[in-house]
Amino acid sequence: MSSLKKTWKNSWDLESIDKVELYNVVQGAVAAHLNIDSDNLPQESSSLAEEYDADSVDLVTILLQFDELFKPAIEASGVTIPTDKLGEIVLFEDLFDVVYEAVRTMETKIKEKGLPLSILRAPFKS
């Protein structure tokens, strides 16, 4: 049974990032790593293995990219992007869920420490 929550489908709980921004960052990371052109970007129901030939090494590499993207927030919160759910990532929405839940936990920890949520904005600055 999957432990992926996918609460973002019913309620967006992040204060620092909206759904479109986070979706674009996750989509961009996948596209960059898997060399996907802009006409074929993954959608929520896209199978990463079947449609894009992503294997477990690709998924770990993509997850580790988020550690770099969110480095200031990870350092402030002590929360990393987990790789323990790797076996549950089949669809793009599964990967999105792992990132969303990690960012949600980061946000909680950052607020508990009284730090500004703008720390989470680093990957979204133009």
N, C-alpha and C positions, 0 to 999 in steps of 0.2 A: 504494500500500500504506500502511496506517495505521501511524503510529509510536506510537500509544497503547498503553501497556503492559498496563494492566488487571491488574497483579500483585495488587492488593487482592482480587481474586476468589478467589485461592488462598491468600494469606498476608497478614495485616494486619501491616505493618511499623512503623506509627506507635506511639510510646510515649506521646505526649502527649494523643492524642485517640482515642477508640474509633470504630468504624465507624458506629454509630448516631448519635453526636453529629455527626460530619462530614456524614453523609448528611442529617441534619435541617437543618444549616446550609445546605448546597447546595440542598436542596429548598426551604427557606424563602426563599432569595435568588431562586430562579427564580419561585416562586409570587408573591412580592412584586412583582417587576419585571413579570411578565406578568399580574398581577391574577387569579391562579388561586385559586379557593376551596378550602377545606380538604378538600372531598369529591372533588376532582379533582387532587390533587397528583401530580406526575410520579413514575413508577416507573422502575426501571433501563432497561427497554426502551422507554420512551416516546420517540416522535419529537418533538423540540422544534419542528420546523418544521410537521410535518403535524398534530400534535395540539394545539399551542398557538400556531401562527402566528408562531413566533419567527424573526426574520430575523438577518442577520449583525450589524446594529446592536444588536439586543437581546442577542445573545451577547456582544459586546464590552462592553456596559454591565454585564451580569451579571458578567463576568470582572473588570471594574474595581471592582465592588462588593467583591469579595474582597480587592483591594488595600487597600481601606479597612478591611474587617473584620480583616484580619491585619496592620494597619499596624505595631504594635509588633514583631511577628516579622519583618516585611519590613525594618524599620529595623535590627534586630539582625543579621539574616542576610545582607542584601543581595540576597535572592532575591525576585522578584516573580511574580505569577501570569502565565504567558505567554499572549500573544494570538496567537502564531505558529502555533498548532495549530487556529485558528478553523475552517479548512476541513475539519477532521476531526471536528468536533463535530456529530453528527447526533442521537444519542440522549442521554437524560439521563445514562446511564452514561459516555458520552464526556466530558461536562462534569465529572462527578464525578472521572473519571480525571485530567483536567488539574489539578484542584484538589488531589487526593490526591498526585500526583507533586510538585507545587510545595511542599506542606506537608512532604512527606518530605525534600525537598532543604533546606527551611528548618530542619527538625529536625537534619539532619546538620551544617549550618553553625553552628547555635546550640550544638550539643554540642562542635564543634571549637573554638569560642571560649570554652568553659567557662561558658557562660551557662545559666541555668535554663530547662528546657523549659516552665515555666509561662508564659513569654512567649507561647507559642502558645495559651494558654487564654483569651485576651482575648475572642474571639467567643462563648465558651461560658459566660461568667459571667452569672448571672441577676440 
